[in-house]
Amino acid sequence: MEAAATTGELPQHMRALQRANVVRLARAERKREIGRGDLAVTDAIRECPMELETIPLSELLTSQRRWGRTRARRLLQPIAMAENKKLGSLTPRQRALLCVALGEKNAGKW
């Protein structure tokens, strides 16, 4: 504790809080972009930016306009993905499968 005070460096827990705030604000901005239509949810899934790695799939899907829990659940159920699965934990194959399902949903095949 003494060394941190003399070097002017913040303690580890304060650095962790700062990082969490940065991620939280960036995630909120990405969700607003998706809601406005400036960022397609399929692009967010493919790119998986750092701030969206820990977002649950249902939260990401419901950030789209006119998407609620029921619509998100209906999309994820047939492709056997849990609503609380984190975006960063998806394999490339799962990401592609989710993007295809979203493409079909948006094309009106549902």
DRENSE-739036 format. One record per residue (C-alpha): residue in three letters; x, y, z; chain; residue number from 1. Coordinates in pm, 1 decimal, m for minus. Last residue first. Layout:
N
@type->ALA, u->X, v->Y, w->Z, mol->A, seq->NUM
...
This chain:
110
@type->TRP, u->m3990.7, v->m1638.5, w->m3995.4, mol->A, seq->110
@type->LYS, u->m3851.9, v->m1609.7, w->m4349.0, mol->A, seq->109
@type->GLY, u->m3895.8, v->m1231.8, w->m4335.8, mol->A, seq->108
@type->ALA, u->m3549.4, v->m1128.9, w->m4452.8, mol->A, seq->107
@type->ASN, u->m3474.0, v->m990.6, w->m4104.9, mol->A, seq->106
@type->LYS, u->m3537.2, v->m1328.3, w->m3943.1, mol->A, seq->105
@type->GLU, u->m3337.4, v->m1507.6, w->m4211.4, mol->A, seq->104
@type->GLY, u->m3045.0, v->m1269.4, w->m4160.7, mol->A, seq->103
@type->LEU, u->m3068.8, v->m1310.5, w->m3783.3, mol->A, seq->102
@type->ALA, u->m3051.7, v->m1689.3, w->m3820.5, mol->A, seq->101
@type->VAL, u->m2753.8, v->m1654.6, w->m4054.8, mol->A, seq->100
@type->CYS, u->m2578.1, v->m1423.3, w->m3807.5, mol->A, seq->99
@type->LEU, u->m2641.4, v->m1670.3, w->m3522.8, mol->A, seq->98
@type->LEU, u->m2499.4, v->m1958.4, w->m3725.5, mol->A, seq->97
@type->ALA, u->m2193.1, v->m1752.4, w->m3819.0, mol->A, seq->96
@type->ARG, u->m2131.1, v->m1662.0, w->m3456.3, mol->A, seq->95
@type->GLN, u->m2175.9, v->m2025.6, w->m3353.9, mol->A, seq->94
@type->ARG, u->m1918.8, v->m2135.1, w->m3612.6, mol->A, seq->93
@type->PRO, u->m1672.4, v->m1867.5, w->m3499.0, mol->A, seq->92
@type->THR, u->m1709.3, v->m1998.7, w->m3141.8, mol->A, seq->91
@type->LEU, u->m1915.4, v->m1800.6, w->m2895.9, mol->A, seq->90
@type->SER, u->m1764.3, v->m1714.4, w->m2555.9, mol->A, seq->89
@type->GLY, u->m1725.6, v->m1344.4, w->m2636.0, mol->A, seq->88
@type->LEU, u->m2099.3, v->m1302.8, w->m2691.6, mol->A, seq->87
@type->LYS, u->m2182.8, v->m1433.3, w->m2345.7, mol->A, seq->86
@type->LYS, u->m2448.5, v->m1701.2, w->m2310.6, mol->A, seq->85
@type->ASN, u->m2742.5, v->m1579.0, w->m2100.3, mol->A, seq->84
@type->GLU, u->m3004.1, v->m1645.6, w->m2366.8, mol->A, seq->83
@type->ALA, u->m2875.9, v->m1998.2, w->m2421.4, mol->A, seq->82
@type->MET, u->m2807.6, v->m2109.7, w->m2774.8, mol->A, seq->81
@type->ALA, u->m2972.9, v->m2415.6, w->m2925.8, mol->A, seq->80
@type->ILE, u->m3024.6, v->m2281.7, w->m3281.1, mol->A, seq->79
@type->PRO, u->m3400.7, v->m2330.7, w->m3255.0, mol->A, seq->78
@type->GLN, u->m3414.5, v->m2154.5, w->m2913.4, mol->A, seq->77
@type->LEU, u->m3206.3, v->m1846.6, w->m2997.6, mol->A, seq->76
@type->LEU, u->m3445.8, v->m1671.0, w->m3235.7, mol->A, seq->75
@type->ARG, u->m3759.0, v->m1744.4, w->m3035.2, mol->A, seq->74
@type->ARG, u->m3585.6, v->m1628.8, w->m2715.8, mol->A, seq->73
@type->ALA, u->m3484.2, v->m1299.1, w->m2878.1, mol->A, seq->72
@type->ARG, u->m3841.0, v->m1243.0, w->m2998.4, mol->A, seq->71
@type->THR, u->m3979.1, v->m1317.5, w->m2653.4, mol->A, seq->70
@type->ARG, u->m3726.9, v->m1102.6, w->m2468.9, mol->A, seq->69
@type->GLY, u->m3800.3, v->m796.3, w->m2677.2, mol->A, seq->68
@type->TRP, u->m3694.5, v->m669.7, w->m3016.2, mol->A, seq->67
@type->ARG, u->m3879.0, v->m372.6, w->m3168.5, mol->A, seq->66
@type->ARG, u->m3556.5, v->m176.7, w->m3216.4, mol->A, seq->65
@type->GLN, u->m3242.6, v->m369.4, w->m3144.3, mol->A, seq->64
@type->SER, u->m3103.0, v->m362.1, w->m2788.8, mol->A, seq->63
@type->THR, u->m3303.8, v->m678.6, w->m2728.9, mol->A, seq->62
@type->LEU, u->m3055.6, v->m882.4, w->m2932.2, mol->A, seq->61
@type->LEU, u->m2753.3, v->m769.1, w->m2732.0, mol->A, seq->60
@type->GLU, u->m2926.1, v->m822.7, w->m2397.9, mol->A, seq->59
@type->SER, u->m3043.1, v->m1169.7, w->m2505.5, mol->A, seq->58
@type->LEU, u->m2693.1, v->m1262.6, w->m2620.1, mol->A, seq->57
@type->PRO, u->m2538.9, v->m1178.2, w->m2281.9, mol->A, seq->56
@type->ILE, u->m2272.4, v->m906.1, w->m2296.0, mol->A, seq->55
@type->THR, u->m1924.2, v->m1010.1, w->m2181.6, mol->A, seq->54
@type->GLU, u->m1738.0, v->m963.7, w->m2510.2, mol->A, seq->53
@type->LEU, u->m1927.9, v->m646.6, w->m2600.2, mol->A, seq->52
@type->GLU, u->m1671.9, v->m393.0, w->m2474.3, mol->A, seq->51
@type->MET, u->m1386.7, v->m574.8, w->m2649.5, mol->A, seq->50
@type->PRO, u->m1550.7, v->m559.6, w->m2990.3, mol->A, seq->49
@type->CYS, u->m1715.0, v->m877.7, w->m3119.1, mol->A, seq->48
@type->GLU, u->m1651.0, v->m821.0, w->m3492.1, mol->A, seq->47
@type->ARG, u->m1895.3, v->m1084.1, w->m3622.0, mol->A, seq->46
@type->ILE, u->m2157.8, v->m1029.5, w->m3351.1, mol->A, seq->45
@type->ALA, u->m2137.0, v->m649.6, w->m3371.6, mol->A, seq->44
@type->ASP, u->m2168.8, v->m669.2, w->m3749.9, mol->A, seq->43
@type->THR, u->m2474.2, v->m894.9, w->m3712.2, mol->A, seq->42
@type->VAL, u->m2625.5, v->m642.6, w->m3469.0, mol->A, seq->41
@type->ALA, u->m2607.1, v->m378.3, w->m3738.5, mol->A, seq->40
@type->LEU, u->m2459.1, v->m50.4, w->m3618.4, mol->A, seq->39
@type->ASP, u->m2614.1, v->288.4, w->m3696.7, mol->A, seq->38
@type->GLY, u->m2964.1, v->142.4, w->m3657.5, mol->A, seq->37
@type->ARG, u->m3057.1, v->372.0, w->m3371.2, mol->A, seq->36
@type->GLY, u->m3092.7, v->76.1, w->m3133.0, mol->A, seq->35
@type->ILE, u->m2763.4, v->m72.9, w->m3249.3, mol->A, seq->34
@type->GLU, u->m2584.2, v->257.3, w->m3192.9, mol->A, seq->33
@type->ARG, u->m2750.3, v->288.9, w->m2850.2, mol->A, seq->32
@type->LYS, u->m2627.8, v->m60.5, w->m2760.9, mol->A, seq->31
@type->ARG, u->m2275.9, v->33.6, w->m2871.4, mol->A, seq->30
@type->GLU, u->m2289.8, v->347.9, w->m2653.5, mol->A, seq->29
@type->ALA, u->m2405.6, v->145.8, w->m2352.0, mol->A, seq->28
@type->ARG, u->m2120.5, v->m100.9, w->m2405.0, mol->A, seq->27
@type->ALA, u->m1867.6, v->184.8, w->m2420.4, mol->A, seq->26
@type->LEU, u->m2003.1, v->330.7, w->m2095.0, mol->A, seq->25
@type->ARG, u->m1990.8, v->m5.4, w->m1916.6, mol->A, seq->24
@type->VAL, u->m1641.9, v->m83.3, w->m2050.6, mol->A, seq->23
@type->VAL, u->m1506.0, v->250.4, w->m1928.1, mol->A, seq->22
@type->ASN, u->m1678.2, v->208.2, w->m1592.0, mol->A, seq->21
@type->ALA, u->m1536.3, v->m142.3, w->m1549.4, mol->A, seq->20
@type->ARG, u->m1187.4, v->m11.4, w->m1628.7, mol->A, seq->19
@type->GLN, u->m1218.9, v->260.4, w->m1366.1, mol->A, seq->18
@type->LEU, u->m1344.0, v->9.5, w->m1109.1, mol->A, seq->17
@type->ALA, u->m1054.3, v->m225.3, w->m1184.0, mol->A, seq->16
@type->ARG, u->m804.6, v->61.7, w->m1149.7, mol->A, seq->15
@type->MET, u->m961.5, v->144.0, w->m811.7, mol->A, seq->14
@type->HIS, u->m932.4, v->m218.7, w->m698.5, mol->A, seq->13
@type->GLN, u->m566.1, v->m232.1, w->m802.2, mol->A, seq->12
@type->PRO, u->m462.7, v->70.8, w->m601.2, mol->A, seq->11
@type->LEU, u->m393.4, v->387.2, w->m798.1, mol->A, seq->10
@type->GLU, u->m38.2, v->480.4, w->m887.4, mol->A, seq->9
@type->GLY, u->112.8, v->799.1, w->m745.5, mol->A, seq->8
@type->THR, u->447.9, v->624.9, w->m691.9, mol->A, seq->7
@type->THR, u->455.3, v->699.7, w->m319.8, mol->A, seq->6
@type->ALA, u->98.2, v->592.9, w->m250.4, mol->A, seq->5
@type->ALA, u->129.6, v->268.6, w->m443.2, mol->A, seq->4
@type->ALA, u->450.2, v->178.4, w->m260.6, mol->A, seq->3
@type->GLU, u->289.2, v->233.5, w->80.1, mol->A, seq->2
@type->MET, u->0.0, v->0.0, w->0.0, mol->A, seq->1
